[in-house]
Amino acid sequence: MSPRTALVGTALAYLLSRLYALAHGVAFDASPIDTYWQLLDPALLQHDLGRSLWLLHSQPPLFNALVGLSLKLGGPAAPALLSAVFHLLGLALHLAMTALMTRLSVRPAAALAVTAAFAFTPASLLYEAWLFYTWPVAALLTVAAVQLHRLATRPTPLAAAAFTAALAAVVLTRGAFHPLWLLAWSALALALHPRPRRRAALAAAAPLALVALVFIKNAALFGAPAGSTWLGMNLAKLTTHPLPPAERQHLADQGLLSPVSVHVPFSPLAAYADAAPDAFALPAHLPPHPALTAPTKSTGATNYNHHAYIPISRAYLADARRLIAARPAHYARSVARAALLFARPPWDYAFLEPNRGRLHPLVTPWDTLYGVPGAPPGRPDPDDLTDLARRAGWLSALLAAAATLWALWTGARSLRDTSTRPRAVTRLFVASTIAYVFAVGVLFELGENMRFRMMIEPLAWCLVAAAAAALLRALLRRPLDRPATRPSP
């Protein structure tokens, strides 16, 4: 089978999987537009998109821009428009998976089989039917890996621009990806380009400049050179929040924690009126725009882009740092819980209901294949390490970890050989991205870690397939039985 035939087969498998989901009642969930924390007020996105995006500090702007443009162009039909966009991203993701595996020396027929299997996983079907940035990021990372191999094989300015643009789009969509990650891989991409590199650098300059503009804007307006101002509230989930409420109050009374940390992170603004009254004074340089000053959206949901959440999150961050220094074992236990949640199958996530219930015939066998050892019914108890361990998908997690270590080792060893460099650098990108998402996902957040796993799930599938193909080739090249001595003449 040729790589092109495998891509055609991938498109057909993708279509069949989506027809299966449609037949089982899976419908696109656009409800996040009205209620989710990560999105600005839909009225502002539809009628004042430019200024609202400029004043967005809680999230990188690209996901809000996508929703805002869909509301402007589609109006009441915006959910259908967003569903079409997510299906196009899904097709691109699955085609990129097949292309990536063939570029990592997996036979086209095997690459097609692996991608077709992934298309029928609850992860693929459910995240594509849910309006959130996880699915676009998964697609962008997979496409970026293919573009990096293309760049390493035939360095051109267009390939450099495509790779850098994909990475920049990830940084501008998901706050967990730091600009240093973008700069490091962009620099390596330019290093792969033969001299002179001026044209490649110019081609990559536009996406890099856009990322720089967003971070410089956030530093100038909000004193936060980051994609999101929520780091403190996220880290509080691992540090202050797991403490019993009475203990948090006791530590605050003693002055060891600020009054802010008495409250659950991401509480509505009214909860902080007494704990952080100074946070509610609008800085003189900021405009009194509803994106920053309205306590709630027009839908009634809390506006987590309110300017008061910036100093509130800083207070949480300072308390989290003090608690980590004072009680490292407490933080380590939270990280262990986060890691076990990360090992859960990505579809074991509350916000994927009710579509998840409609795919129950698929969920149970895929739970088994992922290595979930007959976990008890109900949601996992995030405070019970034993319960979390019983519900972890150990087989899939161990396979992904082993493939990641293999790719890091073999990629580093093969990097100097120009004949194997494209595969080596692509392996390193995929493996290091998996390791990066895992580290960020368990060190800074507790509770939704299986959702973070979904961002790198397609990459993990591709890497496991590449490692299995390499192992099979090594076994076939090695004789199973060798004579103990030379035969006599």
N, C-alpha and C positions, 0 to 999 in steps of 0.2 A: 504494500500500500504506500502511495506517495504522500508526502506532507500535505499537498493540496487536497487530495481525496480525504485525508483525515479531518481537515478543516470543514469540508462539505458535510461529512458525517457528524461532526460536532454540532453544526447548525441544525441538522435534522434531529439529533438527540435532544438538543435544547428545546426545539419546538415541541417534540413529543412530551417532554417533562412538563412544559407549561400547559399543554392540553390536559395532561393528567391532573395538574393542580386546579385548573379551571373546572374540570369535571367533578372534582371533590369540593367545590365551593370556595376555594381560596380567592379572596378579593383583596384589592389593594387598600391598605389602611392609611388614609390621609388624615386621620384624626389628630396627629401631632401638630398640624397647622394651628389649631386653636389652643392647645394646652401645654405643649412641651416647653421645658425651660430653655432649651437651646435656641428657640426661635423667637424673634421679635413679634410684637403685635401684628397680626395679619393685616390690619387696617393700615398700619404704617408701611408694611412691606408692599402693599398694593398701591398706596397713594403718595408715599413719600420715601421711596426706596433709596435714593441716593444719599440724602442726609441721614437717614436711619442707619444705613450701612457704615457711614463715616463715624457715627457715634456708637457703633457696636463695639463693646469691649469684652463681653462675656464669652464670645466665641470668635473664631476666625470667620471671615465674611462669606465664603463661597457657598456654603449650604443655604444661608439666609438669602443670598443673591439668587440662587436657583429657585427657591420657593417664591421669592418676590417677583421674579420675572414670569413665573408660571401664573401667579395671581393676576399680574398686569395683562398678560396675553390671553389667558384663558378665562379669567373671571370665575363664574360658577363651574366651568369645565376644567379648572386647574387640577383637581385630583386625577382626571383622565390624562391630562398632559403630563403630569409628573409620573404617572404609571407608565406611560409610553417611554419616558426618559429612562426610568429604572429598568425597563425591559431591554432597551438598547444597551444600557450599561451591562446588563446580564449577558447579552449575546457577546459583547466585546470581552467580558471576563472569561467566558467559556472558550471562545476562540483563542484568547491569549494563553489560557492554560494548556491547550493542545500545542500551540506554537512553542511555548516555553519548554514543555517536556521534550519535544522533538529536538530543540536546540540544546537540551541537556543530555542528548544521546539516548533518549527513550524511543523505541521503534514507533512509527506513526500509528500502527494498529493498536499498540498498547496505550499510547497517549490518548487515542480516541476512546478506548474502553474506560480509562480512568476518568476522563472528563465527563463521559456519559453517565458514569456512576455518580459523580459529584452532582450532576444536574438533577438527579433524583433524590438527593439528600434533603432532609427537612431544612438544613442550613441554607442551601441555595434557594429553595422554593419560598421559605418564610421571610428571609431578609430582603429578597427582591420585592416582596409584597408589603413592605413596611417602610413608610416614609421616614427615613433617618439616614444619617451620613455614613453609617457602617458599610452599606452596600457600595456606594460610590468609592469609598476609600479602598475597599477590597479590589474593586475593578481597576482603579488607578495604579495600585501597587503591582498587580499582575501584569498590566500593560507596560509599566515602567521596566519590569524585569526583561520583557521581550525587547524593548527599545534599547536597553543597555547591551544585550547580546548583539543586536543589530549594529550598534555603534562600535562595539569592540571588533566586529567582523569587518565592517566597511565604514570607517570613520568619515562622516560627512557632517557639514553644519546642520543639515536638516535632522539627522539622527541625534546630534547633540541637543538641538532645540527640543525635539520630541521627548527625550528622556528627562531633561531638566524641567520642561513644562509639566510633565506628569508628577514629578516630585513636588514642584511648587504648588500644584493643585492639591496634593495631599496635605501639605503644610497649611494651606489656606482653607482647608476643610475641617481638619481635626487638630485640636490644640495639643494633643499628646506628641505630635511630631515637631521637634525643635528645629529652628533654622540651621543649627550646626550640623544636623543630620543631612539636610539639603545641601549645605555648602561642602561637606566632606565628599559626598557622592558626586556632586557637580564638578568639583575639582578633579576627582579621579576620572570622570568622563572626559574632561578636557585633556587630561594627561594621556588618555588613550588616543587622542587625535594627533596625527602626524604634524610636524612643523611645516608651515607656520600655523599657529592656533588662533590667529586673530579672527578669522571668519567664524570659527566655532564659538569663540568667546562672545562675539557679537550676537550670534544666533541664540545663545543661552542667556544673554543679558536681560531681555525683556521679562521673562518669568521671575528671574532673581530680583530684578528691580521692583516688581510688583510686591513680592514678599517683603522686601526691605521697606517699601512705602508703608505697608500695613503696620509693621513693627515699630517703625519710627513714629508713625502717627499715634500708636498706642502709648509709646513712651512720652511723647510731647503732651498729649491730652490727659492721659490717665496715670502717668508715672509708672507704667507697667510695660516694659519692652518684651511683651509676650503675646501669643495668640489669644490667650484667655486669662481673665483675672480671677478664676475660680480655684487656683492651686491650693490656697489655704483651706477652703471649704472641702475640697476633695481629700486633702491629706488628713483633715480632722476626722474623716470616717475611719481612718486607721489608728488614730491616736487618742484624741480626747473623747470622741463619741462612744467608743466601746466601754468606757468607764461607767459605772453605775451613776445615775443622776445625782444621788446624794453625795457621792465622792467628788463629782465635778463641782457641785455647789460648795463643798468643804474646801476644795483647793482654791476656788475663786474667793471665798471668804478670807483665806489666808494670804491672798495676793499672788499665789503661784500660777493661777490661770486668770485670764481676763474674764469679765462678766459675760462676754460674747460666748465663750465656750461652755457655759452652762446650758445653752440651747443647742438643739439638734442642728447640724449644718443644713443650709438651704431652707431654714425656716422662713415663713412670710415676714415681711418687713416689720410688722407690728410687734413681733416678738423681741426685736432689738431696740425698741424705743427707749427703754430704760438702760439697757446694757451698753449701747453705743450711741448716745444722743448726738454727739458731735458729727457722726457719720452722715447725718441727714442734711447738713448744711451744704448746699450746692457750691462747689468752688467757683470763684468769680470768672475764671477763664472758660467755663463750660456754659453752653447755651441752655436755657430752660426748655429743652425739647422733651416731648413725652417719652421718647426712647430712654431718657435718663431720669425723668422726674415722676412719671406715672407709677404709682405703687402696683397697679394691676393693668393688664391688657384690656382691650375692649371686650374680650371674651370672658373676663372675670378671673383669668388665671394670673398668678403672680408674675410680675415683670422682673426677672432676675438680671436684667441689664440695667436696673436702677443704679444710679451712681453710688448709693450708700453701700452696696454690696462690695465695692472696691476696698474701703477701709475695714469693713467687717471681715472680708476674706483675709486681709493682712493680719488682723488680730488672731484669727484662727491659725494662720501660718506661724506666727510667733509662738503661740501656745504649743502648737504641734512640735516645733523644733525643741522647745524646752522640755517637753514630755519625752521625746525620743532620747534626748541626752540624759534625762534623769531615770528613765525606765526603758532601756533598750530591749529588755526581754518582752515587755508588753507590746512594743512595736513589732518585734520579731514574730510573736504569735499572730498578730493581725496580718502580717505579710504571708505567713503560712496559710492562713485561712483564704487570703486572696489567691494564692497559688492553687489551692485545691478548687476554688470556684473557677479559676481559669481553665482547669483541666476538665470541667464539665463540658458536655457537648454544647455547641453554641446555640442550639435551638431550645435548650432548657432555660428559657428566659421569659419572665412573666409578661412582658409587653408584646410578645408574639401571639398571645391568645387574642381572639378565638381561632385564628387560622391554624394554630398548632393542633387544636382538637380535631379539626377537619382532616388533618393528615395523620391521624393516629395509626392507620395501617402501616405507614412508613416509619413513624417515630420509634415504635417498639423494636423492630429488627435493626434499625440503625443504632439505637442505644446499645444493643447487644454487640454489634460489630465494633462500636467504639470502645467496648470493654467495660461498660457500666455493669457491675456484678449484682443485678437484681436488687436495685435500691428500693427501699420502702416507698409507698405512695406519698404524695404531698411535696411541698417545697422544702429544700434543705434548710437546716438551722445554721445560720452563719456563725453562731457562737460555739457550735459543737464540732470540733475537729474530727471526731470519729464519724459523725454523720456525713460530713463533707467528704471524708476519705471513701466512705462506702458508695458515694454517688459520683465519684470522679471517673472519667473515661480513661482508665489507666492505659489501655492498649494504644489508643490513638495518641495520647500524650507521650508515651514512651517512644513510639515510632517516630513522632515528630522531633523529639529531643535527640534521638540517635541519628536521624537524618541530618539535623542541623549541625551536630558535632562533626559528622562525616564531611559535610559540605565545607565547613570552616577549615578542616584539616587538609582535605584534598585540594580545595581552592587555593589555599595559601601555598601549598607545595607546587602547584602547577602554574602559578601566576607568571613566572619568569619565562616559561616556554611559550613562544609566540604562536605555536600551532595549537596549543590548548588554552591560550589566554582568554578567548571569548567565553568558553564554558566556565573557566575558573573564576573570572570576575563576576559572572552571573550567579554562580553558586554562592560566592561570598556575599553578594548583594541580598539574595534571597535569605540566606542563613542569618546574616547580621540583622536584617529587618525583622525576622521572626524573633531573634533574641532581644532586639530593642523593644518590640511591642510587648513581649512577655515581661521584661524588666520594668518598663514604665507602667504596665498594666497591673502589676502586683505591688509595686513600691509606693504608688501614689493614689490608689483607689481600692475600695472594698465594697463589694455588693453586686456589681454588674460586670465582673471580670470575664464571664463567658461571652459577653457581647464584644469585649475587646479582642477575644480570641478570633472572632469571625473575620476581623480585618486581615489576618494572615492565614486563615484556613485554606484558601486556594493555593497559596504559596507552599504551605506545608504538604498538601496533597502532591504537588508537583515535585517537591524535594524528596518525599518518601518514594515516589515512583522512580526518580532518577537514582536514588541510592539502591533500590531493589534491582534496577536494571544493571547497575554497575556490579552488584554482588553476583547476579546471575551470570554475567559475562566472565567474572573471575572464576566462578565455579566450573563453568564449561571449558575454560582454557586449561584447567588443572586436571591432570589424570587422576582418576579415583583410586586406581591400584597401580602401584609401582613395584617392580621386582626388588627384593631385598639385596640381591647381588647381581653382578653381570652374568648373563647366560654363558655357559662354557662353550668354547669354540668347537 
